[in-house]
Amino acid sequence: MKVYKFGGASVKDANGVRNLERIVRMACSGVAGSADLMVVVSAMGKTTNALEHVLEALATGQENKALSLWVDIVDQHVAIMKQLGLKPGVDVRIQGEIPYDPACTYDENYDQLVSLGEIMSTQIIAVYLLKQGISVEWWNMPKLLRTDDTWREAQVDNATSSAVIRAGWDRPNRPHVVVTQGFIGGTADGRRTTLGREGSDYTAALLGNYLDAESVTIWKDVPGILNADPRLESNTILIPQMRYTDAVELSYSGAQIIHPKTIRPLENKHIPLYVRPFGDPTAAGSCISDAWKEPINVPVYIWRKNQLLITMRAKDLSFVMEDSLNEVFDIIHRHRLKVSLIQSSAVTISVCVDNTRFVPDAIKALSEHFQVTYNENLSLLTIRGTNPEILTRAQEGRTILLSQTTRSTARFVVKDV
C-alpha cells in the first residue's frame, strides 16, 4: 500500500479536487484498479487561516463578525461542491453551528473549531471520488489517531493509534482507497485535537509507519525539494535525492517543504518519502530515503521567518552556562517556545525563537531570574554548503544581529527590512 498526502494548495478549488482524482485513479490503475491507497488531505486552500479568524472574533466577543466569517467559509465549500456536481446538504452536509464553548480555554476551542477544515475537505473529496466510480471509504481520524489533550500540539499515543488503525485497514472487504484527515486526532473522551500547524505531513508519516507502507508521497505545488524557496530566491535547483539526516536538518532549520516530525516514523521502517509536483504527476520529484548515501551537493538556503532574539544576562555576573542553563531551558520548555538557534558567553545566553503568542509570558518568567532584552521583526537564514563567496554575498545589504558558522553551515539572525 501507499500513502498520498495532499496539502491545502492542491485542493483549494474544484480543479484541484479533479486533479487529485486523476492522481488517485493513476495510482489505482496499476493492478486492475485494486491497489491500496491511503489519501491524507488538508483543509482546502486557506481554510485553516479563515477558521482561526472566526475563533479570534469569538474570543474577543465579536459574535456577528465570527458568524459572517463562518458563513463565508461554508459558502466557499458549497461553491466547490456545486462545481464538482455534488448536492450540498444531500451528498455532503456541512456543520451548521460553530463549535465554541466560552468555558473552555482558547487552545481547546481552537482544536474543536479549526479541525473542521479537514473534516469538510475530506468529506467532499471522498464523496466526489465515490461518484467518479472509485472504491473509497471516509475515515474520521479523531476517532482513530489517539492523542493526549495538549491542545494545538497534541502528542500521539502510537501504540493505541497503531492498533486501531491497523485493525480498520486489515478488515475484510475494505475499499481499496481510504480518504482521511491530516493534522487532527482525538482524545480518549472524544474531543478533537490538532498536531501543530502543517501537521498533515506528520499524519501521513504515522500512517505509513503503522501500515508498513511501500512509500509516502507528499504532493506539492513545486517540482520537488528545491535548494531554496522560489518565492525568495531566484535560480533554484531541484534536489532529486537526499538522506533522512539531511531532511531532518532542513526541516528543523525551517524548510517549509516538510514538517519537522515527518521523517522519524518513516526512517524507523525505512519507508521512502517522495515530494512530487501536483501539477505534473508524471514527474519524479524528489526522494528522501536511506538508499541514498551522499550528502546534498548544492548550497541550500532556508529562511525561517517571524523570529525573535532573546538575550538573558545573569543579574549577579555568575556564569550563566554553569549555573542557570537548566533553569533557562525549563522555562522555555514550559512556555512551549520553539528554539531555532542558541549562542552563549560566560554571562549571557541568546536564543532565537519563533515569535508566537507564548513569548510574552516566557519573557516575564525569564525576567524573574535574568536581565532580559529582545529584538523582534527578525528572520533566520540558514545556509548549508557554504564557501567564502556565498558567505559574503549572504551578508551584503543585511543587518546581522547574530551569526554562527561551522565547517559547512552558516546561520544569520537578520533584521527584516
C-alpha positions as CSV (number, residue, x, y, z in Angstrom):
1,M,0.0,0.0,0.0
2,K,1.0,3.6,-0.5
3,V,0.2,6.9,1.4
4,Y,-0.6,10.0,-0.6
5,K,-0.8,13.4,1.2
6,F,-2.4,16.4,-0.5
7,G,-2.0,19.9,1.0
8,G,-4.4,22.8,1.1
9,A,-3.0,24.4,-2.0
10,S,-3.5,21.2,-4.0
11,V,-7.3,21.1,-3.2
12,K,-8.0,24.8,-3.0
13,D,-10.7,24.6,-5.7
14,A,-12.8,22.3,-7.8
15,N,-10.0,21.9,-10.4
16,G,-7.6,20.8,-7.6
17,V,-10.1,18.2,-6.5
18,R,-10.4,16.9,-10.0
19,N,-6.7,16.7,-10.4
20,L,-6.5,14.8,-7.1
21,E,-9.0,12.3,-8.5
22,R,-6.8,11.8,-11.6
23,I,-3.7,11.2,-9.5
24,V,-5.6,8.7,-7.3
25,R,-7.0,6.9,-10.4
26,M,-3.5,6.7,-11.9
27,A,-2.2,5.1,-8.6
28,C,-5.1,2.6,-8.6
29,S,-4.8,1.5,-12.2
30,G,-1.6,-0.3,-11.8
31,V,-3.2,-3.6,-10.7
32,A,-6.6,-3.7,-12.5
33,G,-7.8,-1.0,-10.1
34,S,-7.0,-2.9,-7.0
35,A,-4.1,-1.0,-5.5
36,D,-4.5,0.1,-1.9
37,L,-4.1,3.8,-1.2
38,M,-4.4,5.9,2.0
39,V,-5.2,9.5,0.9
40,V,-4.5,12.2,3.6
41,V,-5.9,15.6,2.9
42,S,-5.5,19.0,4.5
43,A,-8.1,21.8,4.7
44,M,-8.9,23.5,1.4
45,G,-6.8,26.5,0.5
46,K,-6.6,29.0,3.3
47,T,-9.5,27.5,5.3
48,T,-7.3,27.0,8.4
49,N,-6.4,30.7,8.5
50,A,-10.0,31.6,8.0
51,L,-11.2,29.4,10.8
52,E,-8.5,31.0,13.1
53,H,-10.1,34.4,12.3
54,V,-13.5,33.0,13.3
55,L,-12.1,31.9,16.6
56,E,-10.3,35.2,17.2
57,A,-13.6,37.0,16.7
58,L,-15.5,34.8,19.1
59,A,-12.7,35.0,21.7
60,T,-12.9,38.8,21.6
61,G,-16.7,39.0,21.8
62,Q,-17.3,39.8,18.1
63,E,-20.1,37.2,17.5
64,N,-21.6,38.9,14.4
65,K,-18.2,39.1,12.8
66,A,-17.5,35.5,13.6
67,L,-20.8,34.4,12.1
68,S,-20.1,36.4,8.9
69,L,-16.7,34.8,8.6
70,W,-18.1,31.3,9.2
71,V,-20.8,31.9,6.5
72,D,-18.1,32.8,4.1
73,I,-16.2,29.6,4.8
74,V,-19.4,27.5,4.3
75,D,-20.3,29.3,1.1
76,Q,-16.8,28.7,-0.3
77,H,-17.2,24.9,0.3
78,V,-20.7,24.9,-1.1
79,A,-19.5,26.6,-4.2
80,I,-16.8,24.0,-4.7
81,M,-19.3,21.2,-4.2
82,K,-21.6,22.6,-6.8
83,Q,-18.7,22.9,-9.3
84,L,-18.0,19.3,-8.7
85,G,-21.6,18.3,-9.4
86,L,-22.3,17.5,-5.7
87,K,-25.5,18.4,-3.9
88,P,-24.9,20.4,-0.7
89,G,-26.9,19.2,2.2
90,V,-27.6,15.9,0.4
91,D,-24.2,14.5,-0.8
92,V,-22.3,16.4,1.9
93,R,-23.7,18.1,5.0
94,I,-21.6,21.0,6.3
95,Q,-21.9,21.6,10.1
96,G,-24.2,24.5,10.7
97,E,-23.2,25.6,14.2
98,I,-19.8,27.0,15.2
99,P,-18.3,24.7,17.9
100,Y,-17.3,27.2,20.6
101,D,-17.5,26.9,24.4
102,P,-16.7,30.1,26.4
103,A,-16.0,27.9,29.4
104,C,-13.1,26.2,27.6
105,T,-9.6,27.6,27.0
106,Y,-8.7,29.3,23.8
107,D,-6.5,26.4,22.8
108,E,-9.2,23.8,23.4
109,N,-11.7,25.8,21.4
110,Y,-9.0,26.2,18.7
111,D,-8.8,22.4,18.2
112,Q,-12.6,21.9,18.2
113,L,-13.2,24.6,15.6
114,V,-10.1,24.7,13.4
115,S,-10.1,20.9,12.9
116,L,-13.4,21.3,10.9
117,G,-11.4,22.4,7.9
118,E,-10.0,18.9,7.4
119,I,-13.3,17.3,8.2
120,M,-15.1,19.3,5.5
121,S,-12.5,18.9,2.8
122,T,-12.2,15.1,3.2
123,Q,-16.0,14.6,3.2
124,I,-16.3,16.5,-0.1
125,I,-13.3,14.6,-1.7
126,A,-14.5,11.2,-0.5
127,V,-18.0,11.7,-1.9
128,Y,-16.6,13.1,-5.2
129,L,-14.2,10.1,-5.7
130,L,-17.1,7.7,-5.0
131,K,-19.3,9.4,-7.6
132,Q,-16.4,9.1,-10.0
133,G,-16.5,5.3,-9.6
134,I,-13.6,4.9,-7.3
135,S,-14.0,2.4,-4.4
136,V,-13.5,4.7,-1.4
137,E,-14.2,5.0,2.3
138,W,-14.0,8.1,4.6
139,W,-12.2,7.7,7.9
140,N,-12.8,10.1,10.8
141,M,-9.2,10.5,12.1
142,P,-10.2,12.0,15.5
143,K,-11.7,8.6,16.4
144,L,-8.6,6.7,15.2
145,L,-5.5,8.7,16.0
146,R,-5.4,8.8,19.8
147,T,-3.6,11.8,21.4
148,D,-3.4,13.5,24.7
149,D,-5.0,16.8,25.4
150,T,-2.0,19.1,24.8
151,W,-4.2,21.4,22.7
152,R,-2.7,22.6,19.4
153,E,0.3,20.4,19.8
154,A,-1.2,17.0,20.8
155,Q,1.2,14.1,21.5
156,V,0.2,10.9,19.7
157,D,-0.3,7.6,21.6
158,N,1.4,5.5,18.9
159,A,0.6,2.1,20.5
160,T,-3.2,2.7,20.7
161,S,-3.4,4.5,17.4
162,S,-1.4,1.9,15.5
163,A,-3.6,-0.9,16.8
164,V,-6.9,0.8,16.0
165,I,-5.8,2.0,12.5
166,R,-4.2,-1.4,11.6
167,A,-7.4,-3.2,12.6
168,G,-9.5,-0.9,10.4
169,W,-7.1,-1.3,7.5
170,D,-6.9,-5.2,7.8
171,R,-10.6,-5.9,8.0
172,P,-12.2,-7.9,5.1
173,N,-13.9,-6.2,2.2
174,R,-12.4,-2.7,2.9
175,P,-12.5,-0.4,-0.1
176,H,-9.1,0.0,-1.8
177,V,-9.0,3.8,-1.2
178,V,-9.3,5.4,2.1
179,V,-9.7,9.2,2.5
180,T,-8.9,10.8,5.8
181,Q,-7.7,14.0,7.5
182,G,-4.2,15.1,8.3
183,F,-3.3,17.5,11.2
184,I,-6.0,16.2,13.6
185,G,-6.5,13.5,16.1
186,G,-8.7,12.9,19.2
187,T,-8.6,12.3,22.9
188,A,-9.9,9.2,24.6
189,D,-13.1,11.1,25.6
190,G,-13.9,12.2,22.1
191,R,-12.5,15.7,21.8
192,R,-10.7,16.7,18.6
193,T,-7.1,17.8,18.8
194,T,-4.5,19.2,16.4
195,L,-0.9,18.2,15.9
196,G,0.6,21.7,15.2
197,R,0.4,23.8,12.0
198,E,1.3,21.9,8.8
199,G,0.9,18.7,10.7
200,S,-0.7,16.8,7.8
201,D,2.7,15.6,6.7
202,Y,3.2,14.1,10.1
203,T,-0.1,12.3,9.9
204,A,0.9,10.8,6.6
205,A,4.2,9.6,8.0
206,L,2.5,8.0,11.1
207,L,0.0,6.2,8.8
208,G,2.8,5.0,6.6
209,N,4.6,3.6,9.7
210,Y,1.5,1.9,11.2
211,L,0.6,0.3,7.9
212,D,4.1,-0.6,6.7
213,A,3.6,1.4,3.6
214,E,5.7,0.9,0.4
215,S,6.1,4.7,0.3
216,V,4.7,8.0,1.3
217,T,4.2,10.8,-1.3
218,I,3.6,14.4,-0.5
219,W,2.0,16.3,-3.4
220,K,3.1,19.9,-3.6
221,D,2.8,23.0,-5.8
222,V,6.6,22.8,-6.5
223,P,8.7,20.4,-8.7
224,G,10.1,18.7,-5.6
225,I,12.6,19.7,-2.9
226,L,14.4,22.8,-4.1
227,N,17.6,24.3,-2.6
228,A,15.7,27.5,-1.8
229,D,12.2,28.9,-1.6
230,P,11.4,30.0,-5.1
231,R,9.4,32.9,-3.7
232,L,12.6,34.3,-2.0
233,E,15.5,33.1,-4.2
234,S,15.9,33.0,-8.0
235,N,17.6,30.2,-9.9
236,T,16.5,27.4,-7.6
237,I,17.9,23.9,-8.1
238,L,15.9,20.6,-7.7
239,I,17.4,18.2,-5.3
240,P,16.4,14.8,-6.6
241,Q,17.5,12.6,-3.7
242,M,18.6,13.1,-0.1
243,R,19.3,11.2,3.1
244,Y,16.9,11.2,6.0
245,T,19.5,13.1,8.1
246,D,19.6,15.9,5.6
247,A,15.9,16.1,5.5
248,V,15.7,16.4,9.3
249,E,18.3,19.2,9.3
250,L,16.5,21.1,6.6
251,S,13.1,20.8,8.3
252,Y,14.5,21.8,11.7
253,S,16.1,24.9,10.2
254,G,12.7,25.9,8.9
255,A,12.4,24.5,5.4
256,Q,8.6,24.6,4.6
257,I,8.6,21.6,2.3
258,I,8.5,19.0,5.1
259,H,7.0,19.1,8.7
260,P,9.8,18.5,11.2
261,K,8.2,15.4,12.8
262,T,7.7,13.7,9.4
263,I,11.0,11.9,9.0
264,R,11.4,9.8,12.1
265,P,8.3,7.5,11.7
266,L,9.5,6.8,8.1
267,E,13.2,6.3,8.9
268,N,12.3,3.8,11.6
269,K,10.8,1.5,9.0
270,H,13.0,2.5,6.0
271,I,10.0,3.9,4.1
272,P,10.9,6.3,1.3
273,L,9.3,9.8,1.2
274,Y,8.6,11.3,-2.2
275,V,7.9,15.0,-2.8
276,R,6.2,15.4,-6.2
277,P,4.6,18.2,-8.2
278,F,0.8,18.2,-8.0
279,G,0.6,19.9,-11.4
280,D,2.8,17.3,-13.2
281,P,2.1,13.9,-11.6
282,T,4.3,12.0,-14.0
283,A,7.4,13.9,-12.8
284,A,9.7,12.1,-10.4
285,G,10.1,15.0,-7.9
286,S,12.4,14.3,-5.0
287,C,13.0,11.2,-2.8
288,I,14.2,11.0,0.8
289,S,15.4,7.6,1.8
290,D,18.2,5.6,3.4
291,A,19.1,4.1,0.0
292,W,20.8,7.4,-0.9
293,K,24.2,7.8,1.0
294,E,25.6,11.0,-0.5
295,P,25.2,14.4,1.2
296,I,23.5,17.3,-0.7
297,N,26.0,18.7,-3.2
298,V,24.5,22.1,-3.7
299,P,24.1,25.1,-1.4
300,V,20.8,25.1,0.4
301,Y,19.2,28.4,1.6
302,I,16.5,28.3,4.3
303,W,14.6,31.3,5.6
304,R,12.8,31.0,8.9
305,K,10.5,34.0,9.3
306,N,8.9,35.7,12.3
307,Q,11.8,35.2,14.7
308,L,12.6,36.9,18.0
309,L,16.1,37.0,19.6
310,I,16.1,36.8,23.4
311,T,19.2,37.5,25.4
312,M,19.5,36.7,29.1
313,R,22.2,38.1,31.3
314,A,22.9,37.0,34.9
315,K,21.9,39.6,37.4
316,D,24.9,38.9,39.6
317,L,27.6,38.2,36.9
318,S,27.5,34.5,37.7
319,F,28.4,32.1,34.9
320,V,25.2,31.5,33.1
321,M,26.3,28.3,31.3
322,E,27.3,26.7,34.6
323,D,24.7,27.9,37.0
324,S,21.5,28.7,35.1
325,L,21.3,26.7,31.8
326,N,18.8,24.2,33.2
327,E,16.6,26.9,34.5
328,V,16.6,28.8,31.2
329,F,15.5,25.7,29.2
330,D,13.0,24.6,31.8
331,I,11.2,28.0,31.3
332,I,11.5,27.7,27.5
333,H,10.0,24.2,27.6
334,R,7.2,25.1,29.9
335,H,6.2,28.0,27.7
336,R,6.3,26.0,24.5
337,L,8.9,28.2,22.7
338,K,10.4,26.8,19.5
339,V,14.2,27.4,19.7
340,S,15.9,27.7,16.3
341,L,19.4,28.9,17.4
342,I,21.4,29.1,20.7
343,Q,24.5,31.2,21.4
344,S,26.2,31.8,24.8
345,S,29.1,33.6,26.5
346,A,30.2,33.4,30.1
347,V,27.4,35.6,31.4
348,T,24.8,35.6,28.6
349,I,22.6,33.2,26.7
350,S,20.9,34.2,23.5
351,V,18.1,32.1,21.9
352,C,16.4,32.7,18.6
353,V,12.7,31.5,18.8
354,D,9.5,31.6,16.8
355,N,7.6,34.7,17.7
356,T,4.4,33.1,19.0
357,R,1.7,34.1,21.5
358,F,3.6,32.2,24.2
359,V,6.6,34.6,24.1
360,P,5.3,37.4,26.4
361,D,4.7,35.0,29.3
362,A,8.0,33.3,28.7
363,I,9.9,36.6,28.8
364,K,8.1,37.6,32.0
365,A,9.2,34.3,33.6
366,L,12.8,34.7,32.4
367,S,12.9,38.3,33.7
368,E,12.3,37.0,37.3
369,H,15.8,35.4,37.1
370,F,17.7,37.3,34.5
371,Q,18.2,40.7,32.8
372,V,16.3,40.1,29.6
373,T,16.5,42.0,26.3
374,Y,15.0,41.0,23.0
375,N,14.7,42.0,19.3
376,E,11.6,41.5,17.1
377,N,11.0,41.5,13.4
378,L,13.8,39.1,12.6
379,S,14.4,36.2,10.2
380,L,16.9,33.3,10.5
381,L,18.8,32.5,7.3
382,T,20.5,29.1,7.3
383,I,22.9,28.2,4.5
384,R,24.1,24.6,4.2
385,G,27.1,24.1,1.9
386,T,28.9,27.4,2.2
387,N,32.0,28.9,0.9
388,P,33.6,32.4,1.3
389,E,31.8,33.8,-1.7
390,I,28.4,32.6,-0.5
391,L,29.0,34.0,3.0
392,T,30.0,37.4,1.7
393,R,27.0,37.6,-0.7
394,A,24.6,36.4,2.1
395,Q,25.5,39.3,4.3
396,E,25.6,42.1,1.8
397,G,22.9,44.8,2.5
398,R,21.6,43.0,5.5
399,T,21.7,43.9,9.2
400,I,23.1,40.8,11.0
401,L,22.4,40.6,14.8
402,L,24.0,37.3,15.4
403,S,25.9,34.7,13.3
404,Q,27.2,31.2,13.6
405,T,29.5,29.4,11.2
406,T,30.7,25.8,11.2
407,R,32.6,23.9,8.5
408,S,29.7,23.7,6.1
409,T,26.8,25.6,7.6
410,A,26.2,29.3,8.4
411,R,23.3,30.8,10.3
412,F,22.4,34.5,10.4
413,V,19.8,36.3,12.5
414,V,18.8,39.0,10.1
415,K,16.8,42.2,10.8
416,D,13.8,42.3,8.5
417,V,13.5,45.3,6.2
